[in-house]
């Protein structure tokens, strides 16, 4: 019985972590969308100009590159602190 309860707690924690990670990813995508749209789109219309498309791609690439650096740095820090 005790082993089942422990397994249920572990599974619940894993599910909660996944839900939090998904919520964080959705929030990040929303921020990228808003920030890059504000930066790159001057006059919204039915289609994007080539310059707007390029700007959006570069903006999103920079944001993702920055996120990767921050995530790696944070992960390394957590590993160091656990030692």
Secondary structure as GFF3:
##gff-version 3
##sequence-region A 1 83
A	DSSP	alpha_helix	2	40	.	.	.	ID=ss1
A	DSSP	alpha_helix	50	82	.	.	.	ID=ss2
###
